[in-house]
Amino acid sequence: MKILKIYYINENYIKYLRKFDKIVPYNKTHTRPYIGVVFKNNKIYYFAPLSSPKLKHLTMNENALDIFKIQDGEFGIVNINNMIPTPISCLTEVLPLVKDEKYRNLVLNQTTYLNKHKSELLAKVKQFKLRYDKGHLSSRLRERCCNFELLEEKCREYEKEEVAI
């Protein structure tokens, strides 16, 4: 099994996807771009954004389908509902670029936890995606989700355009 790593995602790719789906989260700023964990689901690479630790994460229900708590929320969460298909070329590994020691420790802790619990994370992602595809999510939850089918199509188009350039 491959080791999970945490990545930055290309801002131009995010802007491209947002033209088609407004649920795709913005990169906040250059000083605080969002990061995510990348895994393969049905031959497609997905970037699932992480949310930095917040008090509310500690009390969130770990059985919620759309999130995966990292160390019971102490190190944040993975936002499964906002995962996006992504070309590998749009990703940059975070750890080699982090200079701030406190932030580096957080990313190391997140990475370590996610790798120790990789099978649970991937099982949750698979279950979530299956329920999404079959229309078995509540309307409230579905409204918070990216349009995976549309974004997979747009990802393939983006990759073709990228190769053509």
DSSP file with accessible surface (Angstrom, degrees, kcal/mol):
  #  RESIDUE AA STRUCTURE BP1 BP2  ACC     N-H-->O    O-->H-N    N-H-->O    O-->H-N    TCO  KAPPA ALPHA  PHI   PSI    X-CA   Y-CA   Z-CA
    1    1 A M              0   0  185      0, 0.0     2,-0.1     0, 0.0     0, 0.0   0.000 360.0 360.0 360.0 135.2    0.0    0.0    0.0
    2    2 A K        -     0   0  160      1,-0.1     2,-0.3     0, 0.0     0, 0.0  -0.374 360.0-110.0 -70.3 149.3    1.3    3.5   -0.9
    3    3 A I        -     0   0  127     -2,-0.1     2,-0.2     1,-0.1    -1,-0.1  -0.587  31.2-122.9 -78.8 135.8    2.1    6.0    1.8
    4    4 A L        -     0   0    7     -2,-0.3     2,-0.3   107,-0.2   111,-0.1  -0.573  31.4-172.3 -77.5 140.9   -0.3    8.9    2.0
    5    5 A K        -     0   0   79     33,-0.4    33,-1.2    -2,-0.2     2,-0.4  -0.899  22.4-119.1-128.9 162.0    1.2   12.4    1.7
    6    6 A I  E     -A   37   0A   5     -2,-0.3    88,-2.5    31,-0.2    89,-0.4  -0.867  36.0-173.9-107.1 137.0   -0.2   15.8    2.1
    7    7 A Y  E     -AB  36  93A  53     29,-3.1    29,-2.2    -2,-0.4     2,-0.3  -0.887  27.8-129.1-130.0 156.2   -0.1   18.2   -0.8
    8    8 A Y  E     -AB  35  92A  51     84,-3.2    84,-1.9    -2,-0.3     2,-0.4  -0.701  33.0-137.9 -88.1 155.6   -0.8   21.8   -1.9
    9    9 A I  E     - B   0  91A   8     25,-0.6    82,-0.2    -2,-0.3    25,-0.1  -0.938  24.5 -97.0-120.9 143.0   -3.0   22.0   -5.0
   10   10 A N     >  -     0   0   63     80,-2.5     4,-1.7    -2,-0.4     3,-0.3  -0.323  25.3-143.8 -59.4 127.3   -2.5   24.3   -7.9
   11   11 A E  H  > S+     0   0   56      1,-0.2     4,-2.5     2,-0.2     5,-0.2   0.850  98.7  57.3 -64.2 -35.6   -4.6   27.5   -7.5
   12   12 A N  H  > S+     0   0  103      2,-0.2     4,-2.2     1,-0.2    -1,-0.2   0.873 105.3  51.7 -64.2 -35.0   -5.3   27.7  -11.3
   13   13 A Y  H  > S+     0   0    0     -3,-0.3     4,-2.6     2,-0.2    -2,-0.2   0.921 108.9  50.4 -67.1 -40.6   -6.8   24.2  -11.2
   14   14 A I  H  X S+     0   0    3     -4,-1.7     4,-2.5     1,-0.2    -2,-0.2   0.936 110.8  49.1 -61.1 -46.0   -9.1   25.2   -8.3
   15   15 A K  H  X S+     0   0  116     -4,-2.5     4,-0.9     1,-0.2    -1,-0.2   0.900 109.9  52.7 -60.5 -40.0  -10.2   28.3  -10.3
   16   16 A Y  H >< S+     0   0   20     -4,-2.2     3,-0.9     1,-0.2     4,-0.4   0.949 111.7  44.6 -60.1 -49.6  -10.8   26.0  -13.3
   17   17 A L  H >X S+     0   0    0     -4,-2.6     3,-1.8     1,-0.2     4,-1.7   0.866 104.8  62.8 -65.5 -35.7  -13.0   23.6  -11.3
   18   18 A R  H 3< S+     0   0   27     -4,-2.5    -1,-0.2     1,-0.3    -2,-0.2   0.738  89.8  68.9 -65.1 -19.5  -14.9   26.5   -9.6
   19   19 A K  T << S+     0   0  144     -3,-0.9    -1,-0.3    -4,-0.9    -2,-0.2   0.797 113.5  29.6 -64.1 -24.8  -16.2   27.6  -13.0
   20   20 A F  T <4 S+     0   0   76     -3,-1.8     2,-0.3    -4,-0.4    -2,-0.2   0.663 131.5  27.3-108.6 -24.5  -18.3   24.3  -13.0
   21   21 A D    ><  -     0   0   17     -4,-1.7     3,-1.2     1,-0.1    -1,-0.3  -0.876  54.6-165.2-147.8 109.8  -18.9   23.7   -9.3
   22   22 A K  T 3  S+     0   0  138     -2,-0.3    -4,-0.1     1,-0.2    -1,-0.1   0.561  85.4  73.6 -73.9  -7.9  -19.1   26.4   -6.7
   23   23 A I  T 3   +     0   0   65    122,-0.1    -1,-0.2     2,-0.1   123,-0.1   0.773  68.7 105.2 -75.5 -24.2  -18.8   23.9   -3.8
   24   24 A V  S <  S-     0   0    0     -3,-1.2    59,-0.1    -7,-0.1    58,-0.0  -0.389  82.4-116.7 -56.6 122.2  -15.1   23.4   -4.7
   25   25 A P        -     0   0   34      0, 0.0     2,-0.1     0, 0.0    -1,-0.1  -0.321  23.3-118.4 -67.2 147.1  -13.4   25.3   -1.8
   26   26 A Y        -     0   0  155      1,-0.1     2,-0.5    -3,-0.1     3,-0.1  -0.468  24.6-110.6 -73.2 151.8  -11.3   28.3   -2.6
   27   27 A N        -     0   0   17      1,-0.2     3,-0.1    -2,-0.1    -1,-0.1  -0.740  33.5-141.6 -72.7 128.9   -7.6   28.4   -1.7
   28   28 A K        -     0   0  124      4,-0.6     2,-0.3    -2,-0.5    -1,-0.2   0.980  59.7 -39.8 -65.2 -58.1   -7.7   31.0    1.1
   29   29 A T        -     0   0   68      3,-0.5    -1,-0.2    -3,-0.1     3,-0.2  -0.961  55.6 -97.4-156.8 172.3   -4.5   32.9    0.4
   30   30 A H  S    S+     0   0  162     -2,-0.3    -1,-0.1     1,-0.2    -2,-0.1   0.818 126.4  50.7 -66.4 -29.8   -1.0   32.4   -0.7
   31   31 A T  S    S+     0   0  130      1,-0.2    -1,-0.2    -3,-0.0    -3,-0.0   0.727 124.9  27.6 -79.8 -20.2    0.0   32.5    2.9
   32   32 A R  S    S+     0   0  133     -3,-0.2    -4,-0.6     2,-0.0    -3,-0.5  -0.384  76.9 167.1-136.1  59.4   -2.7   29.9    3.8
   33   33 A P        -     0   0   32      0, 0.0     2,-0.1     0, 0.0    -6,-0.1  -0.404  42.6-107.1 -68.8 149.8   -3.4   27.7    0.8
   34   34 A Y        -     0   0   24    -25,-0.1   -25,-0.6    -9,-0.1     2,-0.3  -0.474  33.0-153.0 -80.4 155.2   -5.4   24.7    1.8
   35   35 A I  E     -A    8   0A  10     15,-0.4    15,-3.1   -27,-0.2     2,-0.3  -0.818  13.2-177.9-120.7 162.6   -3.7   21.3    1.9
   36   36 A G  E     -AC   7  49A   0    -29,-2.2   -29,-3.1    13,-0.3     2,-0.3  -0.985  28.8-107.3-156.7 166.8   -5.1   17.9    1.4
   37   37 A V  E     -AC   6  48A   1     11,-2.1    11,-3.0    -2,-0.3     2,-0.4  -0.750  33.3-145.1 -96.6 144.8   -4.4   14.2    1.4
   38   38 A V  E     + C   0  47A  15    -33,-1.2   -33,-0.4    -2,-0.3     2,-0.3  -0.938  26.5 156.3-117.9 135.5   -4.3   12.4   -2.0
   39   39 A F  E     - C   0  46A  12      7,-1.9     7,-3.2    -2,-0.4     2,-0.4  -0.943  39.5-106.8-147.4 167.0   -5.5    8.9   -2.7
   40   40 A K  E     + C   0  45A 122     -2,-0.3     2,-0.4     5,-0.2     5,-0.2  -0.850  30.0 178.9-103.0 133.2   -6.7    6.9   -5.7
   41   41 A N  E >  S- C   0  44A  21      3,-3.1     3,-1.1    -2,-0.4    -2,-0.0  -0.962  74.2 -18.6-134.9 114.8  -10.4    5.9   -6.0
   42   42 A N  T 3  S-     0   0  125     -2,-0.4    -1,-0.1     1,-0.2     3,-0.1   0.939 127.8 -50.6  52.7  51.9  -11.5    4.0   -9.1
   43   43 A K  T 3  S+     0   0  190      1,-0.2     2,-0.4    -3,-0.0    -1,-0.2   0.578 119.4 108.9  67.9  10.7   -8.4    4.9  -11.1
   44   44 A I  E <   -C   41   0A  34     -3,-1.1    -3,-3.1    43,-0.0     2,-0.4  -0.969  67.8-130.2-120.6 132.3   -8.8    8.6  -10.3
   45   45 A Y  E     -C   40   0A  72     -2,-0.4    41,-2.5    41,-0.3     2,-0.4  -0.655  26.5-162.9 -78.9 133.5   -6.6   10.6   -8.0
   46   46 A Y  E     -CD  39  85A   0     -7,-3.2    -7,-1.9    -2,-0.4     2,-0.6  -0.958  13.6-151.4-119.8 138.1   -8.6   12.6   -5.4
   47   47 A F  E     -CD  38  84A   0     37,-3.1    37,-2.6    -2,-0.4    -9,-0.2  -0.945  13.3-166.8-103.8 116.8   -7.5   15.5   -3.3
   48   48 A A  E     -C   37   0A   0    -11,-3.0   -11,-2.1    -2,-0.6    35,-0.2  -0.936  21.0-130.0-107.7 112.8   -9.4   15.6    0.0
   49   49 A P  E     -C   36   0A   4      0, 0.0    30,-3.1     0, 0.0     2,-0.3  -0.294  14.4-138.4 -65.6 145.6   -8.9   19.0    1.7
   50   50 A L  E     -E   78   0B  13    -15,-3.1     2,-0.5    28,-0.2   -15,-0.4  -0.750   6.4-143.3 -97.4 149.2   -7.9   19.1    5.3
   51   51 A S  E     -E   77   0B  22     26,-2.7    26,-1.5    -2,-0.3     3,-0.1  -0.957  25.9-117.2-110.4 131.0   -9.4   21.5    7.8
   52   52 A S        -     0   0   46     -2,-0.5    24,-0.2    24,-0.2    23,-0.1  -0.235  50.8 -71.1 -64.5 157.6   -6.9   22.9   10.4
   53   53 A P        +     0   0   53      0, 0.0     2,-0.3     0, 0.0    -1,-0.2  -0.215  59.3 170.3 -56.9 134.0   -7.8   22.1   14.0
   54   54 A K    >>  -     0   0   77     19,-0.4     3,-1.3    -3,-0.1     4,-0.7  -0.968  45.4-113.3-138.4 154.4  -10.7   23.9   15.5
   55   55 A L  H >> S+     0   0  148     -2,-0.3     3,-1.3     1,-0.3     4,-0.6   0.879 114.5  61.7 -56.2 -38.0  -12.6   23.4   18.8
   56   56 A K  H >> S+     0   0  126      1,-0.3     4,-0.8     2,-0.2     3,-0.7   0.794  92.7  65.7 -62.6 -26.0  -15.7   22.2   16.9
   57   57 A H  H <4 S+     0   0    1     -3,-1.3     3,-0.3     1,-0.2    -1,-0.3   0.826  93.0  61.3 -65.2 -29.5  -13.8   19.3   15.5
   58   58 A L  H << S+     0   0   89     -3,-1.3    -1,-0.2    -4,-0.7    -2,-0.2   0.817 111.7  37.2 -66.7 -29.0  -13.4   17.8   18.9
   59   59 A T  H << S+     0   0  122     -3,-0.7    -1,-0.2    -4,-0.6    -2,-0.2   0.477  88.6 115.6-103.5  -3.6  -17.1   17.5   19.4
   60   60 A M  S  < S-     0   0   61     -4,-0.8     2,-0.4    -3,-0.3     9,-0.0  -0.391  78.8-101.3 -65.9 146.2  -18.1   16.5   15.8
   61   61 A N    >   -     0   0  100      1,-0.2     3,-2.0     2,-0.1     6,-0.1  -0.535  23.7-151.0 -69.9 119.5  -19.6   13.0   15.4
   62   62 A E  T 3  S+     0   0  108     -2,-0.4     7,-0.2     1,-0.3    -1,-0.2   0.679  94.7  63.9 -68.4 -13.8  -16.8   10.8   14.1
   63   63 A N  T 3  S+     0   0  125      5,-0.1    -1,-0.3     3,-0.0    -2,-0.1   0.483  71.6 123.4 -85.8  -3.0  -19.5    8.7   12.4
   64   64 A A    X   -     0   0   30     -3,-2.0     3,-0.9     1,-0.1    -4,-0.0  -0.388  62.5-139.2 -57.9 132.5  -20.5   11.6   10.2
   65   65 A L  T 3  S+     0   0   37      1,-0.2    -1,-0.1    -2,-0.1    63,-0.1   0.794  92.9  53.9 -66.5 -30.6  -20.1   10.3    6.6
   66   66 A D  T 3  S+     0   0   13     14,-0.1    15,-1.5    13,-0.1    14,-1.4   0.437 104.7  52.4 -94.0   1.3  -18.5   13.4    5.1
   67   67 A I  E <   -F   79   0B   6     -3,-0.9     2,-0.4    12,-0.2    12,-0.2  -0.941  56.8-154.8-132.8 158.3  -15.6   13.9    7.5
   68   68 A F  E     -F   78   0B  17     10,-1.6    10,-2.6    -2,-0.3     2,-0.3  -0.980  24.6-137.3-130.1 115.5  -12.7   11.9    8.9
   69   69 A K  E     -F   77   0B  22     -2,-0.4     2,-0.7     8,-0.2     3,-0.4  -0.569   9.0-141.9 -76.0 135.7  -11.4   13.1   12.2
   70   70 A I  S   >S-     0   0    0      6,-2.6     5,-2.3    -2,-0.3     3,-0.4  -0.887  83.9 -16.3-100.6 113.8   -7.6   13.2   12.6
   71   71 A Q  T > 5S-     0   0   72     -2,-0.7     3,-2.1     1,-0.2    -1,-0.3   0.958 131.9 -49.9  54.1  55.2   -6.6   12.2   16.1
   72   72 A D  T 3 5S-     0   0   91     -3,-0.4    -1,-0.2     1,-0.3   -12,-0.1   0.747 107.7 -55.9  57.5  25.5  -10.2   12.7   17.4
   73   73 A G  T > 5S+     0   0    1     -3,-0.4     3,-1.6     3,-0.4   -19,-0.4   0.257 113.4 116.0  93.6 -10.5  -10.2   16.2   15.7
   74   74 A E  T < 5S+     0   0  112     -3,-2.1    -3,-0.2     1,-0.3    -2,-0.1   0.845  87.6  33.7 -59.6 -34.2   -7.1   17.3   17.6
   75   75 A F  T 3 <S-     0   0   30     -5,-2.3    -1,-0.3     1,-0.4     2,-0.2   0.116 123.6-102.7-108.4  19.1   -5.2   17.6   14.3
   76   76 A G    <   -     0   0    0     -3,-1.6    -6,-2.6    -6,-0.3    -1,-0.4  -0.565  41.4 -79.5  98.8-161.2   -8.2   18.7   12.2
   77   77 A I  E     -EF  51  69B   4    -26,-1.5   -26,-2.7    -8,-0.2     2,-0.5  -0.946  22.2-119.6-141.2 161.3  -10.4   16.8    9.8
   78   78 A V  E     -EF  50  68B   0    -10,-2.6   -10,-1.6    -2,-0.3     2,-1.3  -0.916  27.0-140.1 -99.4 126.8  -10.4   15.5    6.2
   79   79 A N  E >   + F   0  67B  32    -30,-3.1     3,-1.0    -2,-0.5   -12,-0.2  -0.712  25.5 175.7 -89.9  89.7  -13.4   17.0    4.3
   80   80 A I  G >  S+     0   0    0    -14,-1.4     3,-1.7    -2,-1.3    -1,-0.2   0.875  75.9  60.6 -64.0 -36.5  -14.5   14.0    2.3
   81   81 A N  G 3  S+     0   0    9    -15,-1.5    65,-2.3     1,-0.3    -1,-0.2   0.730 106.8  47.3 -65.6 -19.9  -17.5   15.9    0.9
   82   82 A N  G <  S+     0   0   27     -3,-1.0    -1,-0.3   -16,-0.3    -2,-0.2   0.204  79.4 131.5-106.9  15.0  -15.1   18.4   -0.7
   83   83 A M    <   -     0   0    0     -3,-1.7   -35,-0.3   -35,-0.2    63,-0.2  -0.372  39.3-160.9 -67.4 147.8  -12.7   16.0   -2.3
   84   84 A I  E     -D   47   0A   0    -37,-2.6   -37,-3.1    67,-0.0     2,-0.1  -0.991  22.1-112.8-133.3 140.7  -11.9   16.7   -5.9
   85   85 A P  E     -D   46   0A   0      0, 0.0   -39,-0.3     0, 0.0   -41,-0.0  -0.477  46.3-178.2 -66.2 141.7  -10.5   14.6   -8.7
   86   86 A T        -     0   0    3    -41,-2.5   -41,-0.3    -2,-0.1     2,-0.2  -0.998  31.5-117.6-148.9 141.2   -7.1   16.0   -9.6
   87   87 A P    >   -     0   0    1      0, 0.0     3,-1.9     0, 0.0     4,-0.1  -0.548  29.9-126.2 -70.6 143.1   -4.2   15.5  -12.0
   88   88 A I  G >  S+     0   0   88      1,-0.3     3,-2.0    -2,-0.2     0, 0.0   0.847 108.2  68.4 -57.3 -33.4   -0.9   14.6  -10.3
   89   89 A S  G 3  S+     0   0   74      1,-0.3    -1,-0.3     3,-0.0    -3,-0.0   0.676  92.8  59.4 -63.2 -15.0    0.7   17.5  -12.1
   90   90 A C  G <  S+     0   0    3     -3,-1.9   -80,-2.5   -80,-0.1     2,-0.4   0.332  92.7  88.1 -95.0   7.4   -1.4   19.9  -10.0
   91   91 A L  E <   -B    9   0A  22     -3,-2.0     2,-0.4   -82,-0.2   -82,-0.2  -0.849  49.5-174.3-113.8 145.4    0.0   18.7   -6.7
   92   92 A T  E     -B    8   0A  77    -84,-1.9   -84,-3.2    -2,-0.4     2,-0.1  -0.993  33.3-115.3-135.0 125.7    3.1   19.7   -4.7
   93   93 A E  E     -B    7   0A  64     -2,-0.4     4,-0.3   -86,-0.2   -86,-0.3  -0.343  22.2-150.1 -62.6 136.8    4.1   17.9   -1.6
   94   94 A V  S >> S+     0   0    0    -88,-2.5     3,-2.1     1,-0.1     4,-0.9   0.943  79.4  64.6 -75.4 -52.2    3.8   20.1    1.5
   95   95 A L  G >4 S+     0   0   26    -89,-0.4     3,-0.9     1,-0.3    -1,-0.1   0.829  96.9  53.9 -53.5 -43.1    6.5   18.8    3.9
   96   96 A P  G 34 S+     0   0   81      0, 0.0    -1,-0.3     0, 0.0    -2,-0.1   0.765 113.6  45.8 -63.6 -17.7    9.6   19.7    1.9
   97   97 A L  G <4 S+     0   0   90     -3,-2.1     2,-0.4    -4,-0.3    -2,-0.2   0.577  85.2 105.2-100.2 -11.9    8.4   23.3    1.6
   98   98 A V    <<  +     0   0   13     -3,-0.9    -4,-0.0    -4,-0.9    -3,-0.0  -0.598  32.6 168.0 -80.9 124.9    7.3   24.0    5.2
   99   99 A K        +     0   0  179     -2,-0.4     2,-0.3     5,-0.0    -1,-0.2   0.751  51.6  91.6-100.5 -36.0    9.7   26.2    7.2
  100  100 A D     >  -     0   0   98      1,-0.2     4,-2.7     2,-0.1     5,-0.2  -0.489  66.8-150.1 -67.8 121.9    7.6   27.1   10.2
  101  101 A E  H  > S+     0   0  145     -2,-0.3     4,-2.5     1,-0.2     5,-0.2   0.890  92.9  50.5 -64.0 -41.6    8.3   24.5   12.9
  102  102 A K  H  > S+     0   0  176      2,-0.2     4,-1.9     1,-0.2    -1,-0.2   0.936 114.8  43.6 -63.0 -45.3    4.9   24.5   14.5
  103  103 A Y  H  > S+     0   0   74      2,-0.2     4,-2.6     1,-0.2     5,-0.2   0.912 111.7  54.2 -67.4 -40.0    3.1   24.1   11.2
  104  104 A R  H  X S+     0   0   92     -4,-2.7     4,-2.7     1,-0.2    -2,-0.2   0.919 107.7  50.6 -59.0 -43.3    5.6   21.4   10.1
  105  105 A N  H  X S+     0   0   75     -4,-2.5     4,-2.6     2,-0.2    -1,-0.2   0.899 109.5  50.9 -63.0 -39.8    4.8   19.5   13.3
  106  106 A L  H  X S+     0   0   35     -4,-1.9     4,-2.8     2,-0.2    -2,-0.2   0.950 111.8  46.3 -61.9 -48.3    1.1   19.7   12.7
  107  107 A V  H  X S+     0   0    0     -4,-2.6     4,-2.8     1,-0.2    -2,-0.2   0.906 112.8  50.6 -63.2 -39.5    1.5   18.4    9.1
  108  108 A L  H  X S+     0   0   65     -4,-2.7     4,-2.8    -5,-0.2    -1,-0.2   0.926 111.6  47.8 -62.2 -44.2    3.8   15.6   10.3
  109  109 A N  H  X S+     0   0   70     -4,-2.6     4,-2.4     2,-0.2    -2,-0.2   0.909 113.1  48.1 -63.2 -42.4    1.2   14.6   13.0
  110  110 A Q  H  X S+     0   0    3     -4,-2.8     4,-2.8     2,-0.2     5,-0.2   0.939 113.5  47.2 -62.3 -46.9   -1.6   14.7   10.4
  111  111 A T  H  X S+     0   0   20     -4,-2.8     4,-2.3     2,-0.2    -2,-0.2   0.924 112.7  48.8 -62.1 -45.5    0.5   12.6    8.0
  112  112 A T  H  X S+     0   0   69     -4,-2.8     4,-2.2    -5,-0.2    -1,-0.2   0.942 114.1  45.8 -60.4 -48.2    1.5   10.0   10.6
  113  113 A Y  H  X S+     0   0   34     -4,-2.4     4,-1.6     1,-0.2    -2,-0.2   0.934 112.0  50.8 -62.4 -46.4   -2.1    9.7   11.9
  114  114 A L  H  < S+     0   0    1     -4,-2.8     7,-0.2     1,-0.2    -1,-0.2   0.881 111.5  48.1 -62.6 -36.2   -3.6    9.4    8.4
  115  115 A N  H >< S+     0   0   45     -4,-2.3     3,-1.0     1,-0.2     4,-0.2   0.882 110.5  50.7 -72.6 -35.1   -1.1    6.7    7.4
  116  116 A K  H 3< S+     0   0  157     -4,-2.2    -1,-0.2     1,-0.2    -2,-0.2   0.777 122.3  34.1 -68.5 -26.0   -1.7    4.7   10.6
  117  117 A H  T 3X S+     0   0   47     -4,-1.6     4,-2.3    -5,-0.2    -1,-0.2  -0.010  80.6 124.0-118.5  28.1   -5.5    4.9    9.9
  118  118 A K  H <> S+     0   0   23     -3,-1.0     4,-3.0     1,-0.2     5,-0.3   0.898  71.9  52.6 -58.5 -44.7   -5.3    4.7    6.1
  119  119 A S  H  > S+     0   0   74     -4,-0.2     4,-2.2     1,-0.2    -1,-0.2   0.908 110.8  47.6 -63.6 -38.1   -7.6    1.7    5.8
  120  120 A E  H  > S+     0   0   91      2,-0.2     4,-2.2     1,-0.2    -1,-0.2   0.918 113.3  48.6 -67.6 -41.8  -10.3    3.4    7.9
  121  121 A L  H  X S+     0   0    0     -4,-2.3     4,-2.6    -7,-0.2    -2,-0.2   0.955 114.0  44.9 -61.1 -50.1  -10.0    6.6    5.9
  122  122 A L  H  X S+     0   0   44     -4,-3.0     4,-2.6     1,-0.2    -1,-0.2   0.866 111.9  52.6 -67.0 -33.6  -10.2    4.8    2.5
  123  123 A A  H  X S+     0   0   60     -4,-2.2     4,-2.5    -5,-0.3    -1,-0.2   0.910 111.0  47.7 -65.6 -39.7  -13.1    2.6    3.7
  124  124 A K  H  X S+     0   0   35     -4,-2.2     4,-2.8     2,-0.2    -2,-0.2   0.915 112.2  49.1 -67.3 -42.3  -15.0    5.8    4.8
  125  125 A V  H  X S+     0   0    3     -4,-2.6     4,-2.9     2,-0.2     5,-0.2   0.939 112.3  48.5 -60.8 -45.8  -14.2    7.5    1.4
  126  126 A K  H  X S+     0   0  146     -4,-2.6     4,-2.4     1,-0.2    -2,-0.2   0.925 113.4  46.6 -62.4 -44.9  -15.4    4.4   -0.5
  127  127 A Q  H  X S+     0   0   84     -4,-2.5     4,-2.5     2,-0.2    -1,-0.2   0.917 113.5  49.2 -63.1 -43.9  -18.6    4.1    1.6
  128  128 A F  H  X S+     0   0    0     -4,-2.8     4,-2.6     1,-0.2    -2,-0.2   0.949 112.7  46.6 -60.4 -49.3  -19.3    7.9    1.2
  129  129 A K  H  X S+     0   0   12     -4,-2.9     4,-3.1     2,-0.2     5,-0.2   0.892 111.3  52.1 -63.5 -39.8  -18.7    7.8   -2.6
  130  130 A L  H  X S+     0   0   82     -4,-2.4     4,-2.1    -5,-0.2    -1,-0.2   0.943 112.0  45.4 -62.1 -46.1  -20.9    4.7   -3.0
  131  131 A R  H  <>S+     0   0   97     -4,-2.5     5,-3.2     2,-0.2     4,-0.4   0.885 113.9  50.1 -65.0 -38.7  -23.7    6.3   -1.1
  132  132 A Y  H ><5S+     0   0   19     -4,-2.6     3,-1.4    -5,-0.2    -2,-0.2   0.954 111.2  48.0 -61.9 -50.9  -23.3    9.5   -3.1
  133  133 A D  H 3<5S+     0   0   87     -4,-3.1    -2,-0.2     1,-0.3    -1,-0.2   0.837 114.0  46.7 -61.6 -34.0  -23.3    7.6   -6.4
  134  134 A K  T 3<5S-     0   0  133     -4,-2.1    -1,-0.3    -5,-0.2    -2,-0.2   0.436 114.5-114.7 -89.0  -0.4  -26.5    5.7   -5.4
  135  135 A G  T < 5S+     0   0   48     -3,-1.4    -3,-0.2    -4,-0.4    -2,-0.1   0.788  74.0 134.2  74.8  27.5  -28.3    8.8   -4.2
  136  136 A H      < +     0   0  128     -5,-3.2     2,-0.3    -6,-0.2    -4,-0.2  -0.067  37.4 100.5-103.9  32.5  -28.3    7.5   -0.6
  137  137 A L  S    S-     0   0   18     -6,-0.3    -9,-0.0    -5,-0.2     0, 0.0  -0.878  81.5-100.8-110.1 151.0  -27.2   10.7    1.1
  138  138 A S     >  -     0   0   73     -2,-0.3     4,-2.8     1,-0.1     5,-0.2  -0.302  32.5-116.7 -63.1 154.1  -29.5   13.2    2.8
  139  139 A S  H  > S+     0   0   91      1,-0.2     4,-2.0     2,-0.2    -1,-0.1   0.884 115.9  55.9 -62.7 -34.9  -30.4   16.2    0.7
  140  140 A R  H  > S+     0   0  180      2,-0.2     4,-0.6     1,-0.2    -1,-0.2   0.921 111.7  42.0 -62.9 -43.4  -28.7   18.4    3.4
  141  141 A L  H >4 S+     0   0   16      1,-0.2     3,-1.4     2,-0.2     4,-0.3   0.926 111.5  54.8 -70.2 -42.5  -25.4   16.5    3.1
  142  142 A R  H >< S+     0   0   96     -4,-2.8     3,-1.5     1,-0.3    -2,-0.2   0.863 100.6  60.5 -60.7 -34.3  -25.6   16.2   -0.7
  143  143 A E  H 3< S+     0   0  140     -4,-2.0    -1,-0.3     1,-0.3    -2,-0.2   0.753 103.6  51.6 -64.1 -24.0  -25.9   20.0   -0.9
  144  144 A R  T << S+     0   0   97     -3,-1.4     2,-0.3    -4,-0.6    -1,-0.3   0.429  96.1  95.0 -90.9  -1.2  -22.5   20.3    0.8
  145  145 A C  S <  S-     0   0    8     -3,-1.5   -63,-0.2    -4,-0.3  -122,-0.1  -0.664  76.6-117.3 -96.2 148.1  -20.8   17.9   -1.6
  146  146 A C        -     0   0    0    -65,-2.3     2,-1.4    -2,-0.3     3,-0.1  -0.374  38.2-104.7 -68.4 157.4  -18.8   18.6   -4.8
  147  147 A N     >  -     0   0   65      1,-0.2     4,-2.7    -2,-0.1     5,-0.2  -0.717  42.3-175.1 -86.7  89.1  -20.4   17.2   -8.0
  148  148 A F  H  > S+     0   0    0     -2,-1.4     4,-2.5     1,-0.2     5,-0.2   0.883  76.1  51.0 -59.7 -43.2  -17.9   14.3   -8.3
  149  149 A E  H  > S+     0   0  146      2,-0.2     4,-1.8     1,-0.2    -1,-0.2   0.944 114.3  43.8 -61.7 -48.4  -19.2   13.1  -11.7
  150  150 A L  H  > S+     0   0   45      1,-0.2     4,-2.4     2,-0.2    -2,-0.2   0.929 114.5  50.0 -62.4 -44.2  -19.0   16.5  -13.3
  151  151 A L  H  X S+     0   0    0     -4,-2.7     4,-2.4     1,-0.2    -1,-0.2   0.850 106.5  54.9 -68.0 -32.5  -15.6   17.2  -11.7
  152  152 A E  H  X S+     0   0   32     -4,-2.5     4,-2.2    -5,-0.2    -1,-0.2   0.932 110.0  47.5 -63.8 -41.9  -14.2   13.9  -12.9
  153  153 A E  H  X S+     0   0   83     -4,-1.8     4,-2.1     1,-0.2    -2,-0.2   0.930 113.4  47.5 -62.9 -44.9  -15.2   14.8  -16.5
  154  154 A K  H  X S+     0   0   29     -4,-2.4     4,-2.5     1,-0.2    -1,-0.2   0.848 108.7  55.3 -68.5 -32.1  -13.6   18.3  -16.1
  155  155 A C  H  X S+     0   0    6     -4,-2.4     4,-2.5     2,-0.2    -1,-0.2   0.935 107.8  48.4 -64.4 -44.9  -10.5   16.8  -14.6
  156  156 A R  H  X S+     0   0  120     -4,-2.2     4,-2.2     1,-0.2    -2,-0.2   0.915 112.3  49.4 -62.0 -42.1  -10.1   14.6  -17.7
  157  157 A E  H  X S+     0   0   66     -4,-2.1     4,-2.4     1,-0.2    -1,-0.2   0.912 110.2  50.9 -62.2 -42.4  -10.6   17.6  -20.0
  158  158 A Y  H  X S+     0   0   38     -4,-2.5     4,-2.6     1,-0.2    -2,-0.2   0.914 109.4  50.5 -61.6 -44.7   -8.1   19.6  -18.0
  159  159 A E  H  X S+     0   0   79     -4,-2.5     4,-2.2     2,-0.2    -1,-0.2   0.899 110.1  49.9 -62.1 -40.1   -5.5   16.8  -18.4
  160  160 A K  H  X S+     0   0  157     -4,-2.2     4,-2.0     2,-0.2    -2,-0.2   0.921 112.2  47.4 -64.3 -42.7   -6.1   16.7  -22.1
  161  161 A E  H  X S+     0   0  105     -4,-2.4     4,-1.1     1,-0.2    -2,-0.2   0.903 110.6  52.8 -63.7 -39.8   -5.7   20.4  -22.4
  162  162 A E  H  < S+     0   0   73     -4,-2.6     3,-0.3     1,-0.2    -2,-0.2   0.896 109.9  47.4 -64.1 -40.9   -2.5   20.2  -20.3
  163  163 A V  H  < S+     0   0  124     -4,-2.2    -1,-0.2     1,-0.2    -2,-0.2   0.867 108.6  56.0 -68.2 -36.0   -1.0   17.6  -22.6
  164  164 A A  H  <        0   0   86     -4,-2.0    -1,-0.2    -5,-0.2    -2,-0.2   0.744 360.0 360.0 -69.6 -23.6   -1.9   19.6  -25.7
  165  165 A I     <        0   0  176     -4,-1.1    -3,-0.0    -3,-0.3    -4,-0.0  -0.311 360.0 360.0 -75.1 360.0    0.0   22.6  -24.5
